[in-house]
Amino acid sequence: MSGLAKETIVLASNSASRKAMLEAAGVPFEACGADVDERGLEAEMEGAEPTEIAQALAAAKAAAVEADGVVLGSDSLVEVDGRRFDKPASRQQAAEHLRFFSGKVMTLHSAAALAKDGQIVWVGSDFARLRVRELSEEFIEAYLEAEWPEVSYCVGVFRIEGPGVQLFESIMGDQFTVLGMPLLQVLAALREQGVLAS
């Protein structure tokens, strides 16, 4: 373990982008996907703001994993024209999502939470606005041919670090938030918890 970190955390996710962010930042971790009924929790919070829902999901994931040290949970939600979107359940639904996003502004809410001994000790969130260009049927078909099923795990049907960047004409917000986690806030919280050197 490097001098930057004092202990290993548990990442309550199997997200490749979140793993990559922590690895690049020098945060040692073990990944352990959380078993959380995301749709059930969202249904209970019907009418709540997307940021609140993303924070609640991140906290639920952090609290769901039993570990000796600090557990990091994270979640992202996409909102377009007042509608909230989850990960696409099928390639057909992914195409429907992309048609709806075409020419609109997507608001991406990313949240994170830390738990210790099953208790939430910190929650944070951020958002980014991504303007989707006009997408042709030809592009949508070619895009899904190249990116499915990888984007089935991605809210918003895109991996910004891959061909998904071609969906957008402008992005306003922090790159880490777009990748799925407000990393700078997470690093500050880990310093406060004594996990990282301050």
Contacts in CASP RR format, 6 or more apart in sequence:
PFRMAT RR
TARGET T0000
AUTHOR 0000-0000-0000
METHOD contacts of the structure
MODEL  1
MSGLAKETIVLASNSASRKAMLEAAGVPFEACGADVDERGLEAEMEGAEP
TEIAQALAAAKAAAVEADGVVLGSDSLVEVDGRRFDKPASRQQAAEHLRF
FSGKVMTLHSAAALAKDGQIVWVGSDFARLRVRELSEEFIEAYLEAEWPE
VSYCVGVFRIEGPGVQLFESIMGDQFTVLGMPLLQVLAALREQGVLAS
1 7 0 8 1.000
1 8 0 8 1.000
1 28 0 8 1.000
2 26 0 8 1.000
2 28 0 8 1.000
3 197 0 8 1.000
4 26 0 8 1.000
4 196 0 8 1.000
4 197 0 8 1.000
5 26 0 8 1.000
5 27 0 8 1.000
5 28 0 8 1.000
5 195 0 8 1.000
5 196 0 8 1.000
5 197 0 8 1.000
6 194 0 8 1.000
6 195 0 8 1.000
6 196 0 8 1.000
6 197 0 8 1.000
7 28 0 8 1.000
7 69 0 8 1.000
7 70 0 8 1.000
7 194 0 8 1.000
7 195 0 8 1.000
8 28 0 8 1.000
8 29 0 8 1.000
8 30 0 8 1.000
9 27 0 8 1.000
9 28 0 8 1.000
9 29 0 8 1.000
9 30 0 8 1.000
9 69 0 8 1.000
9 70 0 8 1.000
9 71 0 8 1.000
9 72 0 8 1.000
9 190 0 8 1.000
9 195 0 8 1.000
10 29 0 8 1.000
10 30 0 8 1.000
10 31 0 8 1.000
10 32 0 8 1.000
10 65 0 8 1.000
10 67 0 8 1.000
10 69 0 8 1.000
10 70 0 8 1.000
10 71 0 8 1.000
10 72 0 8 1.000
11 18 0 8 1.000
11 19 0 8 1.000
11 22 0 8 1.000
11 29 0 8 1.000
11 30 0 8 1.000
11 31 0 8 1.000
11 32 0 8 1.000
11 33 0 8 1.000
11 71 0 8 1.000
11 72 0 8 1.000
11 73 0 8 1.000
11 74 0 8 1.000
12 32 0 8 1.000
12 33 0 8 1.000
12 34 0 8 1.000
12 61 0 8 1.000
12 62 0 8 1.000
12 64 0 8 1.000
12 65 0 8 1.000
12 71 0 8 1.000
12 72 0 8 1.000
12 73 0 8 1.000
12 74 0 8 1.000
13 19 0 8 1.000
13 31 0 8 1.000
13 33 0 8 1.000
13 34 0 8 1.000
13 61 0 8 1.000
13 72 0 8 1.000
13 73 0 8 1.000
13 74 0 8 1.000
14 31 0 8 1.000
14 33 0 8 1.000
15 74 0 8 1.000
15 153 0 8 1.000
15 180 0 8 1.000
17 159 0 8 1.000
17 161 0 8 1.000
17 179 0 8 1.000
17 180 0 8 1.000
17 181 0 8 1.000
18 74 0 8 1.000
18 179 0 8 1.000
18 180 0 8 1.000
18 181 0 8 1.000
19 29 0 8 1.000
19 31 0 8 1.000
20 161 0 8 1.000
21 176 0 8 1.000
21 179 0 8 1.000
21 181 0 8 1.000
21 183 0 8 1.000
22 29 0 8 1.000
25 183 0 8 1.000
25 187 0 8 1.000
27 187 0 8 1.000
27 190 0 8 1.000
27 195 0 8 1.000
27 196 0 8 1.000
29 72 0 8 1.000
32 65 0 8 1.000
32 67 0 8 1.000
33 61 0 8 1.000
33 65 0 8 1.000
34 60 0 8 1.000
34 61 0 8 1.000
34 62 0 8 1.000
34 64 0 8 1.000
34 65 0 8 1.000
34 73 0 8 1.000
35 64 0 8 1.000
36 57 0 8 1.000
36 60 0 8 1.000
36 61 0 8 1.000
36 64 0 8 1.000
38 57 0 8 1.000
38 75 0 8 1.000
38 86 0 8 1.000
39 86 0 8 1.000
41 53 0 8 1.000
41 56 0 8 1.000
41 57 0 8 1.000
41 60 0 8 1.000
42 53 0 8 1.000
42 57 0 8 1.000
42 84 0 8 1.000
42 86 0 8 1.000
45 52 0 8 1.000
45 53 0 8 1.000
45 56 0 8 1.000
48 56 0 8 1.000
50 77 0 8 1.000
50 79 0 8 1.000
50 84 0 8 1.000
50 107 0 8 1.000
50 109 0 8 1.000
51 109 0 8 1.000
51 111 0 8 1.000
51 125 0 8 1.000
51 127 0 8 1.000
53 77 0 8 1.000
53 84 0 8 1.000
53 109 0 8 1.000
54 75 0 8 1.000
54 76 0 8 1.000
54 77 0 8 1.000
54 109 0 8 1.000
54 110 0 8 1.000
54 111 0 8 1.000
54 125 0 8 1.000
55 111 0 8 1.000
55 113 0 8 1.000
55 123 0 8 1.000
55 124 0 8 1.000
55 125 0 8 1.000
57 75 0 8 1.000
57 77 0 8 1.000
57 111 0 8 1.000
58 73 0 8 1.000
58 74 0 8 1.000
58 75 0 8 1.000
58 111 0 8 1.000
58 112 0 8 1.000
58 113 0 8 1.000
58 123 0 8 1.000
58 124 0 8 1.000
58 125 0 8 1.000
59 73 0 8 1.000
59 113 0 8 1.000
59 115 0 8 1.000
59 120 0 8 1.000
59 123 0 8 1.000
61 73 0 8 1.000
61 74 0 8 1.000
61 75 0 8 1.000
61 113 0 8 1.000
62 71 0 8 1.000
62 72 0 8 1.000
62 73 0 8 1.000
62 113 0 8 1.000
62 114 0 8 1.000
62 115 0 8 1.000
62 118 0 8 1.000
62 120 0 8 1.000
63 71 0 8 1.000
63 113 0 8 1.000
63 115 0 8 1.000
63 118 0 8 1.000
63 119 0 8 1.000
63 120 0 8 1.000
65 71 0 8 1.000
65 115 0 8 1.000
66 118 0 8 1.000
69 116 0 8 1.000
70 114 0 8 1.000
70 115 0 8 1.000
70 116 0 8 1.000
70 121 0 8 1.000
70 190 0 8 1.000
70 193 0 8 1.000
70 195 0 8 1.000
71 114 0 8 1.000
71 115 0 8 1.000
71 116 0 8 1.000
71 118 0 8 1.000
72 112 0 8 1.000
72 113 0 8 1.000
72 114 0 8 1.000
72 186 0 8 1.000
73 112 0 8 1.000
73 113 0 8 1.000
73 114 0 8 1.000
73 115 0 8 1.000
74 110 0 8 1.000
74 111 0 8 1.000
74 112 0 8 1.000
74 113 0 8 1.000
74 180 0 8 1.000
74 181 0 8 1.000
74 186 0 8 1.000
75 110 0 8 1.000
75 111 0 8 1.000
76 108 0 8 1.000
76 109 0 8 1.000
76 110 0 8 1.000
76 111 0 8 1.000
76 155 0 8 1.000
76 180 0 8 1.000
76 181 0 8 1.000
77 84 0 8 1.000
77 85 0 8 1.000
77 86 0 8 1.000
77 108 0 8 1.000
77 109 0 8 1.000
77 155 0 8 1.000
78 84 0 8 1.000
78 85 0 8 1.000
78 106 0 8 1.000
78 107 0 8 1.000
78 108 0 8 1.000
78 109 0 8 1.000
78 155 0 8 1.000
78 156 0 8 1.000
79 85 0 8 1.000
79 106 0 8 1.000
79 107 0 8 1.000
79 109 0 8 1.000
80 100 0 8 1.000
80 101 0 8 1.000
80 104 0 8 1.000
80 105 0 8 1.000
80 106 0 8 1.000
80 107 0 8 1.000
81 100 0 8 1.000
81 104 0 8 1.000
83 100 0 8 1.000
85 97 0 8 1.000
85 155 0 8 1.000
85 156 0 8 1.000
86 155 0 8 1.000
87 152 0 8 1.000
87 153 0 8 1.000
87 154 0 8 1.000
87 155 0 8 1.000
87 156 0 8 1.000
88 94 0 8 1.000
88 96 0 8 1.000
88 97 0 8 1.000
88 151 0 8 1.000
88 152 0 8 1.000
88 156 0 8 1.000
88 157 0 8 1.000
89 152 0 8 1.000
91 144 0 8 1.000
91 148 0 8 1.000
91 149 0 8 1.000
91 152 0 8 1.000
94 144 0 8 1.000
94 148 0 8 1.000
94 151 0 8 1.000
94 152 0 8 1.000
94 157 0 8 1.000
95 140 0 8 1.000
95 141 0 8 1.000
95 144 0 8 1.000
97 156 0 8 1.000
97 157 0 8 1.000
98 135 0 8 1.000
98 140 0 8 1.000
98 143 0 8 1.000
98 144 0 8 1.000
98 157 0 8 1.000
98 167 0 8 1.000
99 135 0 8 1.000
99 140 0 8 1.000
101 132 0 8 1.000
101 135 0 8 1.000
101 156 0 8 1.000
101 157 0 8 1.000
101 167 0 8 1.000
102 132 0 8 1.000
102 133 0 8 1.000
102 134 0 8 1.000
102 135 0 8 1.000
103 131 0 8 1.000
103 132 0 8 1.000
103 133 0 8 1.000
103 134 0 8 1.000
103 135 0 8 1.000
104 131 0 8 1.000
104 132 0 8 1.000
105 129 0 8 1.000
105 130 0 8 1.000
105 131 0 8 1.000
105 132 0 8 1.000
106 129 0 8 1.000
106 130 0 8 1.000
106 131 0 8 1.000
106 132 0 8 1.000
106 156 0 8 1.000
107 127 0 8 1.000
107 128 0 8 1.000
107 129 0 8 1.000
107 130 0 8 1.000
108 127 0 8 1.000
108 128 0 8 1.000
108 129 0 8 1.000
108 130 0 8 1.000
108 155 0 8 1.000
108 156 0 8 1.000
108 177 0 8 1.000
108 178 0 8 1.000
108 180 0 8 1.000
109 125 0 8 1.000
109 126 0 8 1.000
109 127 0 8 1.000
110 125 0 8 1.000
110 126 0 8 1.000
110 127 0 8 1.000
110 128 0 8 1.000
110 176 0 8 1.000
110 177 0 8 1.000
110 178 0 8 1.000
110 180 0 8 1.000
110 181 0 8 1.000
110 182 0 8 1.000
111 123 0 8 1.000
111 124 0 8 1.000
111 125 0 8 1.000
111 182 0 8 1.000
112 123 0 8 1.000
112 124 0 8 1.000
112 125 0 8 1.000
112 181 0 8 1.000
112 182 0 8 1.000
112 185 0 8 1.000
112 186 0 8 1.000
112 189 0 8 1.000
113 120 0 8 1.000
113 122 0 8 1.000
113 123 0 8 1.000
113 124 0 8 1.000
114 120 0 8 1.000
114 121 0 8 1.000
114 122 0 8 1.000
114 123 0 8 1.000
114 186 0 8 1.000
114 189 0 8 1.000
114 190 0 8 1.000
114 193 0 8 1.000
115 121 0 8 1.000
116 193 0 8 1.000
121 193 0 8 1.000
122 189 0 8 1.000
122 192 0 8 1.000
122 193 0 8 1.000
124 182 0 8 1.000
124 185 0 8 1.000
124 189 0 8 1.000
125 182 0 8 1.000
125 185 0 8 1.000
126 173 0 8 1.000
126 174 0 8 1.000
126 177 0 8 1.000
126 182 0 8 1.000
126 185 0 8 1.000
127 173 0 8 1.000
127 177 0 8 1.000
128 171 0 8 1.000
128 172 0 8 1.000
128 173 0 8 1.000
128 174 0 8 1.000
128 177 0 8 1.000
128 178 0 8 1.000
129 171 0 8 1.000
129 172 0 8 1.000
129 173 0 8 1.000
130 167 0 8 1.000
130 168 0 8 1.000
130 170 0 8 1.000
130 171 0 8 1.000
130 172 0 8 1.000
130 178 0 8 1.000
131 168 0 8 1.000
131 169 0 8 1.000
131 170 0 8 1.000
131 171 0 8 1.000
132 167 0 8 1.000
132 168 0 8 1.000
132 169 0 8 1.000
133 167 0 8 1.000
133 168 0 8 1.000
133 169 0 8 1.000
135 167 0 8 1.000
139 166 0 8 1.000
143 163 0 8 1.000
143 164 0 8 1.000
143 166 0 8 1.000
143 167 0 8 1.000
144 151 0 8 1.000
146 163 0 8 1.000
147 158 0 8 1.000
147 159 0 8 1.000
147 163 0 8 1.000
147 164 0 8 1.000
150 159 0 8 1.000
151 157 0 8 1.000
151 158 0 8 1.000
151 159 0 8 1.000
151 164 0 8 1.000
158 164 0 8 1.000
158 165 0 8 1.000
158 167 0 8 1.000
160 171 0 8 1.000
160 175 0 8 1.000
160 178 0 8 1.000
160 179 0 8 1.000
161 179 0 8 1.000
171 178 0 8 1.000
174 182 0 8 1.000
174 184 0 8 1.000
176 182 0 8 1.000
176 183 0 8 1.000
176 184 0 8 1.000
187 196 0 8 1.000
190 196 0 8 1.000
191 197 0 8 1.000
191 198 0 8 1.000
END
